Amino acid sequence: MEPTRRVGGVARPVPSALLRAGLPGRAHEVREKHWRTSRQCHTPPRAFAHAFAQLAAAAVLALAAGCQGPLSRGEKVEMLMARSARLEEELLATRQRLAELEGTGRPAPEAAKTTEDPFRAVALRFGKFTGGLNADGRPGDQRLKVVLEPLDAEGDVVKRAGSLDLEAVEPAPGGPQTLAEWKWTREEFAKTWLSGLGLYAYVLKLDWPGGKPPASDRVLLRARFTTLSGEVLSAEQEITLRRPTP
């Protein structure tokens, strides 16, 4: 009976050539190596599926780990844009809440007060060039020039839209007498803004009713400027007109 040896739990014959050469141990090593190599090259389907699942899991973990790394420039921009949109929505909601509180007369919360426009017009004044206007070169003022400047809380001139009511009255012992009245809508008044030539204000050049200047040389001007938010800013100034030479 041919001699056998157990290799990997299986009885396998020892080649006679190796036995004659006196190398049964070497034959055993060769056969065992051949058997292990064959087993590795013929991995059962179930074992292969298990190995593939482990490989896929490792790939997912590696991908997740890569996603946690530094953001790209595009991803940072998208993140900042999303954050900006969220802040704009919060600001809009705060302004709406502030408008509701102003309508009910309740005090506004501190968070809403911080959104107030720092350049909001809080006062109105007549500019230094307000007064009579000589239109024909002859002595005397035939027309009226009015310069109006909206001011912010710091006293600086700011360009703000709104409508205007202007009245010219004559001071009299029995009470002021109305000489003329003018009105401008928001759209009409916006066209009178002048920026340049030393001016940054609303500039009005007006004709007296009937084209005839008042008899008195003292005229009181009263202006009421209504902002887009409904605030009314008032100003008064007395001017002196140059009388025509007889």
VENMOKA-V17110 format. One record per residue. OMEGA is omega in whole degrees, -180 to 180 (NA if undefined). NEAR is the number of other C-alpha atoms within 8 Angstrom. D_CENTER is the distance of its C-alpha to the mean C-alpha in Angstrom with 2 decimals. Layout:
# VENMOKA-V17110
omega->OMEGA near->NEAR d_center->D_CENTER
omega->OMEGA near->NEAR d_center->D_CENTER
This chain:
# VENMOKA-V17110
omega->-176 near->2 d_center->96.03
omega->-180 near->5 d_center->93.22
omega->179 near->6 d_center->91.51
omega->175 near->8 d_center->87.92
omega->-179 near->9 d_center->85.10
omega->-180 near->8 d_center->82.07
omega->-179 near->11 d_center->78.84
omega->179 near->6 d_center->75.61
omega->-179 near->5 d_center->77.71
omega->179 near->6 d_center->79.61
omega->-179 near->8 d_center->83.27
omega->-179 near->8 d_center->83.54
omega->176 near->8 d_center->86.78
omega->-179 near->13 d_center->87.43
omega->-177 near->7 d_center->88.47
omega->180 near->6 d_center->92.17
omega->180 near->6 d_center->91.55
omega->179 near->11 d_center->89.53
omega->-180 near->10 d_center->92.15
omega->-180 near->7 d_center->94.88
omega->179 near->6 d_center->92.78
omega->-178 near->6 d_center->92.49
omega->179 near->9 d_center->88.68
omega->-180 near->9 d_center->87.92
omega->179 near->6 d_center->85.19
omega->177 near->7 d_center->83.48
omega->178 near->11 d_center->83.76
omega->-180 near->11 d_center->82.05
omega->-179 near->8 d_center->79.15
omega->-180 near->8 d_center->78.81
omega->-179 near->9 d_center->78.97
omega->179 near->10 d_center->76.43
omega->179 near->8 d_center->73.96
omega->-178 near->8 d_center->74.44
omega->-180 near->10 d_center->73.88
omega->179 near->8 d_center->70.65
omega->179 near->8 d_center->69.28
omega->-179 near->8 d_center->70.17
omega->-180 near->8 d_center->68.53
omega->-179 near->7 d_center->65.27
omega->180 near->6 d_center->65.26
omega->179 near->6 d_center->65.81
omega->180 near->8 d_center->63.05
omega->-179 near->6 d_center->63.20
omega->-178 near->6 d_center->60.38
omega->180 near->6 d_center->59.29
omega->179 near->8 d_center->58.96
omega->178 near->9 d_center->57.00
omega->179 near->8 d_center->54.55
omega->179 near->8 d_center->54.10
omega->179 near->8 d_center->53.43
omega->178 near->8 d_center->50.87
omega->178 near->8 d_center->49.04
omega->179 near->8 d_center->48.94
omega->179 near->8 d_center->47.61
omega->179 near->8 d_center->44.84
omega->179 near->8 d_center->43.85
omega->179 near->8 d_center->43.74
omega->178 near->8 d_center->41.49
omega->179 near->8 d_center->39.02
omega->179 near->8 d_center->39.01
omega->179 near->8 d_center->38.48
omega->179 near->8 d_center->35.54
omega->179 near->8 d_center->33.95
omega->179 near->8 d_center->34.59
omega->179 near->7 d_center->32.94
omega->-180 near->6 d_center->29.74
omega->-179 near->6 d_center->29.47
omega->-178 near->6 d_center->29.56
omega->180 near->4 d_center->26.82
omega->175 near->6 d_center->23.76
omega->-179 near->6 d_center->23.57
omega->179 near->6 d_center->20.87
omega->179 near->6 d_center->19.75
omega->178 near->8 d_center->19.69
omega->179 near->9 d_center->17.61
omega->179 near->8 d_center->14.96
omega->179 near->8 d_center->15.08
omega->180 near->8 d_center->14.95
omega->178 near->8 d_center->11.83
omega->178 near->8 d_center->10.05
omega->179 near->8 d_center->11.55
omega->178 near->8 d_center->10.56
omega->179 near->8 d_center->6.77
omega->179 near->8 d_center->7.57
omega->179 near->8 d_center->9.88
omega->177 near->8 d_center->7.92
omega->178 near->8 d_center->5.82
omega->179 near->8 d_center->9.46
omega->179 near->8 d_center->10.92
omega->178 near->9 d_center->9.16
omega->179 near->8 d_center->10.29
omega->179 near->8 d_center->13.60
omega->179 near->11 d_center->14.04
omega->177 near->10 d_center->13.74
omega->178 near->8 d_center->16.15
omega->178 near->9 d_center->18.39
omega->179 near->10 d_center->18.47
omega->177 near->8 d_center->19.55
omega->-180 near->8 d_center->22.19
omega->178 near->11 d_center->23.49
omega->179 near->10 d_center->23.80
omega->-179 near->7 d_center->25.75
omega->180 near->6 d_center->28.14
omega->179 near->6 d_center->28.59
omega->180 near->7 d_center->27.77
omega->-179 near->6 d_center->26.23
omega->177 near->9 d_center->22.51
omega->-178 near->6 d_center->21.79
omega->-179 near->6 d_center->20.63
omega->180 near->7 d_center->17.39
omega->-178 near->12 d_center->16.54
omega->-177 near->8 d_center->17.83
omega->180 near->6 d_center->15.41
omega->-179 near->9 d_center->12.54
omega->-179 near->7 d_center->14.87
omega->-179 near->5 d_center->14.07
omega->-180 near->6 d_center->16.20
omega->179 near->7 d_center->17.17
omega->178 near->10 d_center->18.39
omega->-179 near->11 d_center->21.84
omega->-179 near->9 d_center->24.54
omega->180 near->10 d_center->27.68
omega->177 near->13 d_center->29.42
omega->175 near->11 d_center->32.25
omega->178 near->12 d_center->34.64
omega->-174 near->10 d_center->34.50
omega->-180 near->5 d_center->37.62
omega->177 near->7 d_center->38.60
omega->179 near->11 d_center->39.10
omega->179 near->10 d_center->42.75
omega->-177 near->13 d_center->45.39
omega->177 near->10 d_center->45.15
omega->-173 near->11 d_center->48.17
omega->-173 near->8 d_center->47.82
omega->179 near->5 d_center->51.31
omega->177 near->5 d_center->52.53
omega->-179 near->7 d_center->55.24
omega->179 near->9 d_center->55.50
omega->179 near->10 d_center->53.30
omega->180 near->14 d_center->49.79
omega->-176 near->14 d_center->49.62
omega->-178 near->14 d_center->45.89
omega->176 near->13 d_center->43.03
omega->-178 near->13 d_center->39.94
omega->177 near->13 d_center->37.06
omega->-178 near->13 d_center->34.09
omega->-175 near->11 d_center->31.34
omega->171 near->13 d_center->28.55
omega->-177 near->14 d_center->25.73
omega->174 near->14 d_center->25.17
omega->-176 near->14 d_center->22.56
omega->179 near->11 d_center->23.75
omega->-179 near->5 d_center->24.81
omega->179 near->6 d_center->26.93
omega->179 near->7 d_center->25.01
omega->178 near->10 d_center->24.81
omega->178 near->11 d_center->21.48
omega->-180 near->6 d_center->20.99
omega->-178 near->8 d_center->20.37
omega->178 near->9 d_center->21.43
omega->178 near->12 d_center->24.20
omega->-175 near->13 d_center->27.85
omega->170 near->13 d_center->30.94
omega->-178 near->11 d_center->34.49
omega->-180 near->11 d_center->36.96
omega->174 near->12 d_center->40.54
omega->-178 near->12 d_center->43.42
omega->178 near->13 d_center->46.29
omega->177 near->12 d_center->49.63
omega->-179 near->10 d_center->50.66
omega->-180 near->7 d_center->54.08
omega->-179 near->5 d_center->56.52
omega->-179 near->4 d_center->56.29
omega->-178 near->6 d_center->52.47
omega->177 near->9 d_center->49.74
omega->-178 near->8 d_center->50.43
omega->178 near->9 d_center->47.60
omega->-178 near->9 d_center->47.94
omega->177 near->9 d_center->44.93
omega->178 near->9 d_center->41.64
omega->178 near->7 d_center->38.64
omega->177 near->8 d_center->35.51
omega->172 near->10 d_center->32.32
omega->179 near->9 d_center->29.70
omega->-179 near->10 d_center->26.00
omega->-180 near->8 d_center->26.37
omega->-177 near->8 d_center->29.65
omega->-180 near->14 d_center->28.59
omega->-178 near->9 d_center->25.54
omega->-178 near->6 d_center->28.12
omega->-180 near->9 d_center->29.93
omega->-180 near->10 d_center->27.27
omega->178 near->9 d_center->28.75
omega->-177 near->8 d_center->27.19
omega->-180 near->6 d_center->30.00
omega->179 near->4 d_center->33.68
omega->-178 near->5 d_center->33.03
omega->173 near->7 d_center->31.09
omega->-169 near->10 d_center->27.52
omega->170 near->14 d_center->28.18
omega->-177 near->11 d_center->29.34
omega->-178 near->11 d_center->32.85
omega->174 near->8 d_center->35.39
omega->-167 near->9 d_center->38.89
omega->173 near->8 d_center->41.00
omega->175 near->8 d_center->44.53
omega->179 near->12 d_center->46.70
omega->-179 near->7 d_center->47.97
omega->180 near->4 d_center->50.94
omega->-176 near->8 d_center->50.25
omega->179 near->7 d_center->52.33
omega->179 near->9 d_center->51.11
omega->-180 near->7 d_center->52.00
omega->-179 near->4 d_center->55.36
omega->178 near->7 d_center->53.94
omega->178 near->9 d_center->52.43
omega->-178 near->10 d_center->50.18
omega->176 near->13 d_center->47.12
omega->179 near->12 d_center->44.46
omega->178 near->12 d_center->40.96
omega->-178 near->12 d_center->38.66
omega->176 near->11 d_center->35.02
omega->-178 near->11 d_center->32.67
omega->-179 near->12 d_center->29.00
omega->-177 near->11 d_center->27.00
omega->180 near->12 d_center->23.20
omega->180 near->7 d_center->20.86
omega->178 near->4 d_center->20.68
omega->178 near->6 d_center->24.50
omega->-180 near->7 d_center->25.33
omega->179 near->8 d_center->28.52
omega->-175 near->11 d_center->29.09
omega->177 near->11 d_center->32.73
omega->178 near->10 d_center->34.76
omega->175 near->10 d_center->38.44
omega->177 near->8 d_center->40.46
omega->-179 near->8 d_center->44.09
omega->178 near->11 d_center->45.08
omega->180 near->9 d_center->48.49
omega->176 near->12 d_center->49.52
omega->-177 near->9 d_center->52.14
omega->176 near->8 d_center->55.05
omega->178 near->8 d_center->56.72
omega->-179 near->5 d_center->60.02
omega->NA near->2 d_center->63.00
